[in-house]
Amino acid sequence: MDYVSALVPPVVMAVFFIGLVVTIVKSQGGPNKAKEDAAVDAALSRADAAQQSPRTEGA
């Protein structure tokens, strides 16, 4: 019975990992893809604008 207790943790972790990968793959695309892409594009444009703006504080 020692072999059963030695095999259970890796098998359980493998099942959860496979479930995680399947969930991630299924959540890619679909109806929320455009909304997620728009949110990322907005965040990137804000970061670019903040980086390119001249710093005049303390001058």
WOHUJO-V307889 format. One record per run of one state. SS is the DSSP state (hx for helix, st for strand, lp for the rest). FROM is the first residue (numbers start at 1). TO is the last residue. If there is no record, write none. Layout:
SS,FROM,TO + SS,FROM,TO
This chain:
lp,1,1 + hx,2,27 + lp,28,29 + hx,30,52 + lp,53,59
